[in-house]
Amino acid sequence: MQNIRKIAVLTSGGDAPGMNPCIRAVVRTAIYNNKEVIGVRQGYQGLIDNNTYPMHTRSVSNILALGGTILKTARCLEFRTDEGQEKAYRNLKAQEVDAMVVIGGDGTFTGALRFSRRYPDIAVIGVPGTIDNDLYGSDYTLGFDTATNTVIEAIDKIRDTADSHDRLFFIEVMGRDSGCIALRAGIAGGAEAIMLPETETGIEDLINKLESSPNKSSSIVIVAEGEHHGGAYDIAKIVKDRIKSYHTKVTILGHLQRGGSPSSFDRILGSRLGYAAVNALLQGESQKMVGLRGNAIKLTSLEEALSQHEFKLEDDLMEMTNILSI
């Protein structure tokens, strides 16, 4: 079993609410176990640039309620190259780092797995941090709950103005490859239709559904940004040309969904996953992801988490979208 003495922690890819509670848990759990911790700024770019600093218990005070990530994040093309990974490795070895906790999504894990295979003397544990909730091995990823609540709040407010003006609103939410946010927010917000990248919802089906509800003075259609027919503007234009009885409007929520104070769920999840990540390293694990399954923290290999990338939406939720929107 590798003797872990110093752990590096970084956040990479898109930011997600709950990353700061996770960082806090990593730092304090490591220090409790008499291990040193360094924070890496700007993700993998920080590894290459040696942009790090020592972290202590007080380094993570009062960050539970903060959105984003105190370590900053970035996408780093150089880390995909052998030369970039070699620079990162040399910098880590110079600081006598034995292990890393990397917080991010599939791109982050792809880089972590490749790095760990090339340099197995530095153990790596991944924490799923992405609002898309699309990583195999965890029922929920950091930021998903907060982002969904943000979308629901926006839907509720848009519903007020849609009712006041008898309008049809198309609301586009994040989810290029995953409809998790769209599905849950659509159900919770009472959307009349939800268009997902996982399903082939036909334009004709959508139009028929809207036309079959003549007594409704307003309607909300949720569109995941990866939906097959294009974005909300494209779909709205087609529907507007076909249905003259509605005044059609479009709202793109965009990066609004990434920000804000993490929900209690994401604060607790981040704390649990950060704590579990350090304990996994101390138990000799590497090339694994910590995730929530049921109500227990489980380990999944990074390879499996990446190879099983398609996240299946729940059948009952899919069926509900048609029944409850009548």
N, C-alpha and C positions, 0 to 999 in steps of 0.2 A: 504494500500500500504506500502510495506517495505521501511523503511528509510535507504537508502544506504549511508554508510559513507566511506567504504574502499573496493577497488576492487583488486582482484588478477588476473593476466594475465599469461597464460602459453601456450606453444606450445608443441604438443605431436605427436608421430608417426613419419612418414617420413617428412623430411623437404621439403619446397616448396618455390620457389621464390615468394615474395609478403607477406611473414609472417612479415618481418621487417616493411614495411609500415603499416601493420595492427597493430602491437604492438605500433608503433609511434602514430597512430590515437587513440588507446585506452587510452594511457597514457595522451595525450594532451587534449582529449575530457573530460576525468575524471577530470583533474586538472582545466580545464576551468569551470567545474561545482562544483568546490570546494570540490572534493572528493580525498581521498588518494589512491595511487596505489602501490602495491608491485609486483615485477616481480618474477616469480617462475622459477628457473633453472632446466633443465632436466625433464620438464613435470611433470607427476604424481609422478615420483620418487622424485622430488624436494618437492612435498607436503608432502610425507612420511618422508623425511629426514629434513624437515624444511629448505630447501636450498632456501631462499628468500632474497630479498633486496628491500629497498624503491626506487621507481622510480620517477624522477622529469622531468620537461620539457627538461632540458639539457641531461637527460639520453638517450634520443632518437634522439639526434642531428646527422645529417649526416649518417643516416642509410637507407634512401630511396633506395639507389642504391646497397645496400648489399644483396647478395643472402643468403640462409640459414636462420638462426634465431639467434639473439643475446642472446636469452634466452636459447639456446641449446635445444635439444630434446632427448627423449629416449622412449623405450618401457618398460613398467613396469608391470611385472606379479603380483607383490605383490598388486597392486591397484585393481586387480580383486577379492581379498579376502576381507572378512568382516573386518579382522584385519587390513589390509592395509588401507582400507577406514576410519576406526576408527582413526588410527594414523593421517591421513591427516586432518580429521575433527578437532581433538583436536588441531593440530598445527594452523589451520586457526582460530579457536575460540580464541586461546591464543593471536593471533595477531589482534583480533577484526575485522576479514574480514567478510563482509556481502554478497559478491557476487564474482563470477568468470567469466572471459571470457576465454574460451578454444578454441584454434585454432588447427584444425587437421582434420582427416578423420573419417571413420566410427568406427574404434576402439576407437578413442578419444571420440566420441559422445556416444558410448555404455557405457564407463566408467563414463562419465559426467551424463548421464541420471540415471544410477543406483545410483550414489552418491547423486544426487539431490533428488531422491525419498526417499532415506534413511534419508537424512539430508535437509529437505525442507527449513530450516531457512537460508541456503546459496543459494542465487539465482544463476542460471547458464545460460549463453547464449553461444551458439556455433558459431564459424566462420568456414566455410568450406575451409580447407587448404590442398589440395592434387592435385598432378599433373594429377591424373587419371580422374578427372572431372566426378566422378561417384556417387555424392550425390544428392538425390532427393531434390528439393526445391531451387536449384540454377542452372541457365543456365550455369554458369561458376564457377569453384572453383579456389582458389588462386594457382598460379603456372602453371596452365594448358597452358595458352597462352605462357608463357616464354618457357616451356618445348617443346611445339610444334614448336616454332620458332627455338629452338636449333636443333631439329630433322631435320627440313627443311634445315637448313644450312648444316648439315652433309650430307643429301641426295644430295644436289647440288654439294658438293665436291666429293662425291663418284661417282656421275654421270660422272664427268670429267675423272676419271681414268677408269671407266667402258667403256666409249666410246673409250678411247685411246687404250685399250687392248681387245676390243670386249668381254667383260665379263658379266656374269649374277651374280648380287649381291643380296644376301638375307640380309636385314637389320632388326635386331630385336630391337624393341622398348618396353618400359615399358607399362604395361596394362594387368595385370594378369586376371582381371575380366572385364576390360573395353577397348574397341578398339577405344576410342575417339582420342587419340594421333595418333595411326596408321592410322585411317581413314582420318583425316584432313591433316596430314603431307604427306600421300600418294598422296592425290589429289593435294596438293600444290606443291609437288615434282615431279609430273608426273610419279608416279610409274605404272608399267605395271600390277601389281596385288597387292592386299592388303588382308592379311589373318587375320581375326578377331575372338576373342573368342565368339562373339555373333552370328556368322554364321558358318554353316557347309560347308566350301569351300573344295571340294574334291580334292585330289591330282591329279586325272585324269583330272578334270576341269582345274587345274593350268597348267598341262603339255600340254593339248590341246591348251590352250590360248597362251602359250609360243611358241609352234610349229606352230601356225597359223600366226605368225608374222615373216616369214623368212627374210624379208628385214631389220629387226632391227639388228644392230650390237651389241647392248647391251641392257640389261633389268635390272630393279630394282623391287624387290619384297619386300614389307614391311610385316613383321610378328610381330604381337603383342605377347608378351611373354606367354600369356595364351591361344594361339591358340590350337585347339583340337589335331592336329597331332604332337604336341611337339614344341620344340624351332626351331630356324632358322637352326641350325646344322642338326637336324633330317630331316627336310623338304629338305634341300639342298642336303643331301646324297641320298635321294630317287630320286630327280629330276636329279641329276648328273648321276645316274645309267641308267636313261631312255633317257636323251637328251645328246648326245655326242658332239653336235655342239657348245655348250657353254662351256667356261671355268668358273667354278662356284666358287664364293668367298662368305664368310660370314663375316658380321660386327655386333658385339653386342654393342650397344651404352651404355647400362647399366646406371650407376649413373651419367654419363655425363649429362643426361637429367634433373637431379635435381638441378644442380648448375648454377651459373651465375647471373649476375645482372638482376633483374626483369624488364620485359617490361613495357612500359608506361601503358598498359592496366592493368597489375597486380599491379602496384603502385597505380593507381587510384582505382581499385577494392578493394585492401587491405585497403586503406584509407576510402573508403565508408563503408565497412563492419565493420571496427573497430569503426568508428564514430557511426554507427547504433547500434552496440552491446551495447555500453555504454548507449546510449539513451533508448534502450529497457529495460535495467536494471533500469534506473531512472524512467521509466514509469510503473514499477512493474511487468515486464515480467520475466519469468523463464522457464527453460526446453524448450527453443526455439532455432532455428537456424536462423541467418540472411543470406539471400541469394539474388542474383540478378535474377529477373524474368522480361524479357523484358528489360527495362532500369530503373526499379524501384526496390528498396530494399523491400523485403517482409519477413515476419516471417513465419517459418514452425516449427511445434513441432518436437522436437528431435525424438520422437517416430515415427512420420510419415516419417521423413527423413531417418530413419533406416529401417523401414518396407517396404518402397517403393524403396529398394536399387537398383533394376535393372534400369539402365539409358538407355533409348531407343535412338539408333542412328537415325539421321534424314533420312527419306526415300529417299529424293532427293539426298543426298550425297551417299547413298548406290547405287542408280541407276547410278549415274555419274561415279562410279569407273569402270564399264564395258564399258560405252560409250566413255569416254574420254581417255581410255588407248589403244584404237585401234591403 
